[in-house]
Amino acid sequence: MSRFFSDKYSALTPYTPGEQPQDRRYIKLNTNESPYPPSPVAVRLAREEAGSCMLYSDPQCRSLRVAAAEYFDIGEDAVVFGNGSDEVLNFAFSAFCDDRCPAVFPDISYGFYPVFAEQCGVPFRTVPLREDYSIAPQDYFAAGGTIFIANPNAPTGIALGLDAIEAIVRENPNNVVVIDEAYVDFGAQSAVPLTKRYDNLLVVQTFSKSRSLAGARLGFGIGSPELIRDLETLRYSVNPYNINRMTMAAGVGALADRDYFDVCRSRVIATRERVSEALGRLGFNVLPSSANFLFASSSAVGGAELYAALKERGILVRHFGAPRLDNWNRITVGSEQEMDALLDAIADIIKEEKL
Ligand SMILES: *Cc1c(COP(=O)(O)O)cnc(C)c1O
């Protein structure tokens, strides 16, 4: 820390992203990226746009706004775009939390939430998951703060039903409820339709996972025009050109190419189910996942040990050294071949344990 660093950040612990090693080729199952390339339509439109990059991008994101409004059946004033959904979440922590209105989220969830709270200088309170790692909706009734729930949750993969989400929104009429749907396309029900009926609901989604555009950085929030206007106030106060031209074009292409989207996510879901069963046969406890990853633990090999043994074999998964998570690993659902390699490696590691 330099002697110039602001006191307000002296206690800030930044988020630790999953490893993006450049030293050798790994089978990367650690950051929930898609194993499939972006839609060819998205790639073509982004490439065509590259030649116009001497000009700033459209701060209103008109082309993408029109496409998203049609796609999600919402008003054009009901959506805000971010440089990744992380940016939208960051705006939401700034816009809707303060000393009288803490952020409230599960104790086990997206690791960025407490970092956003600290960076924005707002208090937060965590709510323990149940013994089985699920969220108890009643714990969020009259929460007395701005609620952030990932649905499906990360790193568990467990989804709440839409009725439970609606109950939480209904029971907190005077607070904003943010539903982070980064993984919703892999098996949960989206709360987007509820945004027309509840002015306190903000739904956040991303192009990073189900639309294979993690490296393009594109996410968005959907909510009442009033909520969206608040987020736009922040966006225009930080970086009105937050969505670059190529990313905007790629987003339009990704939304247009519905067939490609459906093929990719169906493949991920089918692979997930196959691997979940296979891990079960290898003696793993696998939580029921509605996402593009599996959260698994074994009594034969510890979480940290399995992580290290897989890394040695060229396979990266995500291990969180936190209480209740220490024996678990989060494994992204990759291609069929990648998952075959994972299962072979795990069978091998367990065999060695038993010697
Ligand atoms: C991946 C992820 C995000 C953020 O993704 P972006 O790449 O910033 O759009 C947000 N929330 C959760 C729960 C995630 O797993």
The ligand as an SDF file (V2000), in Angstrom:
LIG
                    3D

 15 15  0  0  0  0  0  0  0  0999 V2000
  -19.9820  -15.3260  -13.0750 C   0  0  0  0  0  0  0  0  0  0  0  0
  -20.9030  -14.6590  -12.1030 C   0  0  0  0  0  0  0  0  0  0  0  0
  -21.2390  -13.3060  -12.1930 C   0  0  0  0  0  0  0  0  0  0  0  0
  -20.5250  -12.3070  -13.0380 C   0  0  0  0  0  0  0  0  0  0  0  0
  -20.2860  -12.5180  -14.2630 O   0  0  0  0  0  0  0  0  0  0  0  0
  -19.8130  -11.4170  -15.2910 P   0  0  0  0  0  0  0  0  0  0  0  0
  -18.8020  -12.1220  -16.0810 O   0  0  0  0  0  0  0  0  0  0  0  0
  -19.2920  -10.2130  -14.5620 O   0  0  0  0  0  0  0  0  0  0  0  0
  -21.0550  -11.0880  -16.0300 O   0  0  0  0  0  0  0  0  0  0  0  0
  -22.1790  -12.7860  -11.3430 C   0  0  0  0  0  0  0  0  0  0  0  0
  -22.7580  -13.5410  -10.4070 N   0  0  0  0  0  0  0  0  0  0  0  0
  -22.4500  -14.8220  -10.2530 C   0  0  0  0  0  0  0  0  0  0  0  0
  -23.1250  -15.6030   -9.1880 C   0  0  0  0  0  0  0  0  0  0  0  0
  -21.5080  -15.4150  -11.0810 C   0  0  0  0  0  0  0  0  0  0  0  0
  -21.1560  -16.6810  -10.8970 O   0  0  0  0  0  0  0  0  0  0  0  0
  1  2  1  0
  2  3  1  0
  2 14  2  0
  3  4  1  0
  3 10  2  0
  4  5  1  0
  5  6  1  0
  6  7  2  0
  6  8  1  0
  6  9  1  0
 10 11  1  0
 11 12  2  0
 12 13  1  0
 12 14  1  0
 14 15  1  0
M  END
$$$$
